[in-house]
Amino acid sequence: MARKNIELGVIPTGQGGDTFRSAMTKINGMTEELYTAIGEVGNGAVKSAAGVKPDATGDIPKAALATAIGLDSKADKSGVETALNLKADKTSVSEGLSLKADKATLDSKVDKVAGKTLSSNDYTTLEKTKLADMVSPMAFGLGSKSLNVTADDVTAFAGYAGNTAGFPGGNGQVITMVGAATRRTRIATDHDVDTVYFQRMTDTWQPWRRFLLRNDYGLGADPRSNLPGDQIAHIDNISTLRSNGKYRVSPATVGGPGVYGTLDMNWYDATNWTMVVHATDASVMAVRGCVNGAASGWVMHYAGSSVKKWVSDWRTLQAGATSYFQHNIGIPGTSYTWQGRIKVATAGWQVGSVVSVSTNAETAYQTGFTAWELTDPNGFRIQCNSSPNLGMINTFGSGAVAYLPWANVELRCIVVAI
């Protein structure tokens, strides 16, 4: 009889395969044929087998027999019988199969992963919450290159422009940090100038405040470092008022006291201020003030001397007009020297040239000033005559005397008091 295959059916249910009885029938038929072929006698000894010689007792050696029939690596008879004795009977198998999962249910399952039990909850609720709360790219400005401010009630990064309401002007970026519904802070930076601003909300947004950076207004500057940011700013024109701070002046400073030195600018309010210049050689201290928008000239205090010198601001005077000069020296001046700064080229002098001006207080000459008031210890008043000319100047290069029309020059007075 040829070998009979036991049909197992479809995995995992075995549907379409041999029944338990039909499978055992095939096994019995094949084992019976095997025993007959090997000529086993009653005591279990094999006496003949095709192609195998008996031993001295006439028996066929089991090892040789196993090799001949291809069972040398398989279980021996007793092992097979022992295993068969442990088999489940038909009733048990049928009952077990009735509990099987159907195909549809099994198709919905996943393969077991090594090292994990089927009940492991590795994706915890905490991790799920974290994932739900993750910020996506561009949200709140993260990863953004150009996101404009749209709200101030979330912690975020954004940009602002000069026309963005509620911001300090300029163009830059802002970081908003929310602590509570009515407690927030913002930091804004300008990407065109070196400025940083801070703002806080305590129930309502408070005014923006500016951070003071090193060397702003000369504070904390150390020119010895040779770094550009540590150099003190030079004032080119005194008339261009600066913020509170420390600056440099020199003889080239227009409207300055004419010395190399450091200037302290101090504001009292929007229309009142003082300037103090200390010469680098410590020879003089110059003071200038402004009261209600009217700026005075420089008062010069010389080291080791009672001499005081005052230099007025530049003024354009008109024929017939009156002008008051306040010097605050405390005593009437001892000498008065007038200088003119040319506005219209005259007598060979170019615009911007500073020249000495000779005035005449005598009515008969009808030039200069017809009246002086010099008794005030803190100032003096002049009355300009009605002549079309302020006074006389020396022609550039030749020294010849020439008239100087009022409209062609600005005047300032240098007062010395002893």
C-alpha positions in Angstrom: 0.0 0.0 0.0 1.4 3.4 -0.9 1.8 6.1 1.8 -1.4 7.9 2.6 -1.3 11.6 3.4 -3.4 13.0 6.2 -5.2 16.1 5.0 -4.9 18.9 7.6 -7.4 21.3 6.0 -7.3 25.2 6.1 -5.3 27.0 8.8 -6.3 27.6 11.5 -9.6 25.8 11.7 -8.7 22.6 9.7 -11.8 23.0 7.6 -11.8 20.5 4.7 -9.2 18.2 6.3 -9.5 14.5 7.5 -11.6 13.7 10.5 -10.0 12.2 13.5 -11.3 8.7 12.5 -10.2 8.9 8.9 -6.7 10.1 10.0 -6.3 7.2 12.5 -7.5 4.7 9.9 -4.7 5.9 7.5 -2.1 5.6 10.3 -3.2 2.0 11.3 -3.1 0.9 7.6 0.4 2.2 7.1 1.8 0.9 10.4 0.4 -2.5 9.7 2.1 -2.6 6.4 5.3 -1.5 8.0 5.3 -4.2 10.6 4.6 -6.9 7.9 7.5 -5.6 5.8 10.1 -5.8 8.5 9.0 -9.3 9.5 8.7 -8.7 13.2 8.1 -11.9 15.3 6.2 -12.3 18.4 8.9 -11.1 20.8 9.3 -7.9 18.9 12.6 -9.0 17.2 13.0 -8.2 13.4 14.2 -11.3 11.6 14.3 -10.1 8.0 14.4 -6.8 6.1 15.2 -6.1 2.5 18.9 -5.2 2.0 19.9 -5.7 5.7 21.9 -8.7 7.0 20.8 -10.3 10.4 23.3 -10.4 13.3 24.8 -13.5 14.9 21.5 -14.3 16.7 19.6 -13.9 13.5 18.0 -10.6 14.4 18.1 -7.5 12.3 19.9 -4.7 14.2 17.6 -1.8 15.0 20.1 0.8 14.0 20.6 -0.8 10.6 16.9 -1.2 10.2 16.2 2.4 11.0 18.8 3.5 8.5 17.3 1.2 5.8 13.8 2.6 6.2 14.8 6.2 6.9 13.8 6.3 10.6 17.2 6.8 12.1 16.4 10.4 13.1 12.9 9.7 14.2 11.3 8.4 17.4 11.3 4.6 17.9 8.1 2.6 18.2 7.8 2.9 21.9 8.2 6.7 21.7 5.5 6.9 19.0 3.2 4.7 20.9 3.7 6.7 24.0 2.9 9.9 22.1 -0.2 8.3 20.6 -1.3 7.3 24.1 -1.4 11.0 25.0 -3.6 12.0 22.0 -6.9 13.7 22.6 -10.0 11.6 21.7 -12.5 12.7 19.2 -14.9 14.1 21.7 -12.3 16.4 23.2 -11.0 17.6 19.9 -14.5 18.3 18.7 -15.3 20.3 21.8 -12.0 22.3 21.4 -12.7 23.1 17.8 -16.2 24.4 18.7 -14.5 27.2 20.6 -12.3 28.3 17.7 -12.4 31.9 16.4 -13.9 32.4 12.9 -11.9 33.7 10.0 -13.4 37.2 10.1 -12.4 37.7 13.7 -8.9 36.4 13.1 -8.4 38.7 10.1 -8.9 41.7 12.4 -6.1 40.8 14.7 -2.4 41.8 14.5 0.7 39.6 14.9 2.1 39.4 18.4 5.3 41.5 18.8 8.2 39.8 20.6 8.8 41.1 24.1 5.3 42.5 24.5 2.3 40.9 26.1 -1.1 41.1 24.5 -2.4 43.3 27.3 0.5 45.9 27.3 -0.8 49.5 27.2 2.4 51.1 26.0 0.7 54.2 24.5 -0.5 55.7 27.8 -3.1 58.4 28.3 -0.4 60.8 29.3 1.5 60.3 26.0 -1.7 60.7 24.1 -2.4 64.0 25.9 1.1 65.2 25.1 0.6 64.4 21.4 -2.7 66.3 21.4 -1.0 69.3 23.0 2.0 69.4 20.6 2.4 72.7 18.7 2.4 72.3 14.9 5.0 74.2 12.8 4.2 77.9 12.3 1.7 77.9 15.2 2.4 80.8 17.6 5.2 81.9 15.3 7.4 78.8 15.8 9.4 78.2 12.7 7.8 81.3 11.0 9.8 83.8 9.0 7.0 86.4 8.7 4.0 86.2 11.0 2.3 89.4 12.0 0.9 90.1 15.5 -2.8 89.0 15.6 -3.4 88.6 19.3 -1.9 89.4 22.7 -3.5 86.7 24.8 -1.3 83.7 23.8 2.4 83.0 24.4 3.8 83.5 20.9 6.4 85.0 18.6 5.4 87.5 15.9 6.4 90.6 14.0 5.2 94.2 14.0 5.5 97.2 11.8 5.4 101.0 12.3 1.7 101.1 11.8 0.9 98.2 14.1 -1.4 99.6 16.8 -0.1 99.4 20.4 3.6 99.1 19.5 6.5 101.5 20.0 7.0 102.1 16.3 9.6 100.9 13.9 9.7 97.4 12.5 10.7 94.3 14.5 9.7 91.2 16.4 7.8 90.7 19.7 7.6 87.9 22.2 4.4 87.7 24.1 4.3 85.8 27.4 1.0 85.1 29.2 0.9 84.4 32.9 -2.8 84.9 33.5 -5.8 86.6 31.8 -4.7 90.1 33.0 -1.0 89.5 33.7 1.2 89.4 30.6 4.6 90.7 29.4 6.0 91.6 26.0 9.5 92.2 24.7 10.0 93.9 21.4 13.1 94.3 19.3 13.7 96.6 16.3 15.5 95.0 13.4 16.6 98.4 12.0 18.1 100.1 15.0 19.6 98.9 18.3 16.6 99.2 20.5 14.8 96.8 22.8 11.4 97.5 24.5 9.5 96.0 27.4 5.8 96.2 28.2 3.7 94.6 31.0 0.1 94.1 31.6 -1.3 94.5 35.1 -5.0 94.5 34.4 -4.3 96.8 31.4 -1.2 97.2 29.2 1.2 99.8 30.7 3.4 102.1 28.5 6.3 100.6 26.7 9.7 101.1 28.4 13.0 101.1 26.5 16.0 99.0 27.7 19.1 101.0 28.2 22.0 99.3 26.3 25.7 99.8 27.0 27.0 103.1 25.7 23.5 104.5 25.1 24.0 108.3 25.6 27.6 107.6 26.6 26.7 105.7 29.8 29.0 102.8 30.5 31.2 103.7 27.4 34.8 102.7 27.5 36.7 104.1 24.4 39.8 102.2 25.5 38.2 99.0 24.2 38.5 100.4 20.6 35.1 98.8 19.9 32.7 101.0 17.8 30.0 100.5 20.4 32.2 102.0 23.1 32.9 105.3 21.5 31.2 108.4 22.8 29.1 110.3 20.2 30.4 113.6 19.0 28.0 116.6 18.7 28.4 118.4 15.4 25.8 121.1 16.1 24.7 122.3 19.5 21.4 123.3 18.1 20.5 119.6 17.5 19.5 118.7 21.0 20.2 115.2 22.3 18.7 113.0 24.9 20.0 113.0 28.4 23.6 111.7 28.4 27.3 112.3 27.9 28.8 113.4 24.6 31.9 114.9 23.0 32.4 118.5 21.7 35.3 120.1 19.9 36.2 123.5 18.4 34.4 122.1 15.2 31.1 121.8 17.1 28.8 124.5 15.6 27.5 126.7 18.5 29.8 125.0 21.0 32.1 126.7 23.5 35.1 126.2 21.3 37.0 123.7 23.4 37.7 120.0 23.3 35.7 118.4 26.1 32.8 116.3 27.3 29.2 117.6 27.5 26.5 116.6 29.9 23.0 117.0 28.6 20.3 117.2 31.3 16.6 117.7 30.6 14.3 119.2 33.2 11.2 118.9 31.0 10.4 119.4 27.4 11.3 123.1 27.3 13.9 123.4 30.0 17.4 122.0 30.1 21.1 122.6 30.9 24.4 121.8 29.2 27.7 121.6 31.0 31.0 121.2 29.1 34.3 120.3 30.9 37.4 121.0 28.8 39.7 118.1 28.6 42.6 120.3 29.8 40.5 121.3 32.8 41.1 124.9 32.0 37.4 125.9 31.6 33.9 124.8 32.4 31.1 126.1 30.1 27.5 126.2 31.1 24.4 126.8 29.0 20.7 126.6 29.8 17.3 126.9 28.4 14.2 128.4 30.2 10.8 127.8 28.7 12.3 127.3 25.2 14.6 130.3 25.3 18.2 129.1 25.2 21.0 131.2 26.6 24.6 131.4 25.5 27.6 129.7 27.1 29.0 131.0 30.4 32.7 130.2 30.7 34.2 129.6 34.1 38.0 129.6 34.0 40.0 127.5 36.5 41.8 129.6 39.2 40.3 132.9 37.9 37.4 135.1 38.8 36.9 136.0 35.1 33.7 134.8 33.6 33.0 134.6 29.9 29.7 134.3 28.2 29.0 133.5 24.6 25.4 134.1 23.3 23.6 132.0 20.7 23.5 133.2 17.1 20.7 135.7 16.3 19.4 137.4 13.2 18.6 141.0 14.2 16.6 143.5 12.3 16.8 147.3 11.9 14.8 149.1 14.5 14.2 145.9 16.6 15.0 145.3 20.3 16.7 142.2 21.6 17.5 141.0 25.1 20.6 138.8 25.9 20.5 136.9 29.2 23.9 135.8 30.4 23.3 135.0 34.1 26.9 135.9 35.0 25.7 137.8 38.1 27.5 141.1 37.4 27.4 143.5 34.4 29.9 142.7 31.7 33.3 144.3 31.6 33.6 144.0 27.8 31.3 143.1 24.9 32.6 141.6 21.7 30.4 141.0 18.7 30.9 138.3 16.1 29.0 137.8 12.9 28.4 134.6 10.9 27.9 135.4 7.2 24.5 134.3 5.8 24.9 136.0 2.4 28.4 136.4 0.8 29.5 140.0 1.6 32.8 141.9 1.2 34.6 138.8 -0.1 33.5 136.7 2.9 31.8 133.3 2.1 28.7 132.0 3.7 29.5 130.5 7.1 32.5 132.7 7.8 32.8 134.1 11.3 34.0 137.7 11.4 34.5 140.5 13.9 31.8 143.1 13.7 32.4 146.8 14.7 29.2 148.4 16.0 28.6 152.0 16.9 26.3 153.2 19.6 26.4 156.9 18.5 23.2 158.1 16.9 25.1 160.3 14.5 26.6 157.3 12.6 23.2 155.6 12.3 24.8 152.1 12.3 24.7 149.3 14.9 22.8 150.0 18.1 21.3 153.2 19.2 20.8 152.3 22.9 22.2 149.8 25.4 20.9 148.7 28.8 23.9 147.2 30.6 22.9 147.6 34.3 21.2 144.2 34.6 23.7 141.8 36.4 22.2 138.9 34.4 21.8 140.3 30.9 21.5 143.3 28.7 19.2 144.8 26.0 20.0 146.5 22.8 18.0 148.8 20.5 19.0 148.4 16.8 19.0 151.6 14.8 16.9 152.1 11.6 19.9 152.1 9.3 19.9 149.4 6.6 23.4 148.4 7.8 24.3 146.7 11.0 27.8 148.0 11.1 31.2 147.8 9.5 33.5 144.8 8.6 36.9 144.5 7.0 36.8 143.3 3.4 38.3 139.8 3.0 41.9 140.0 1.9 42.3 143.8 1.7 41.1 144.9 5.1 39.1 147.8 3.6 36.1 148.8 5.6 32.7 147.8 4.2 29.1 148.1 5.4 27.3 144.9 6.6 23.6 144.8 5.9 21.4 143.4 8.7 20.0 140.5 6.6 23.5 139.3 5.6 24.7 138.2 9.0 23.8 136.4 12.2 25.2 138.0 15.4 26.5 136.7 18.7 28.0 138.5 21.7 30.9 137.5 23.9 30.7 139.1 27.3 33.6 139.0 29.8 33.0 140.0 33.4 35.6 140.4 36.1 
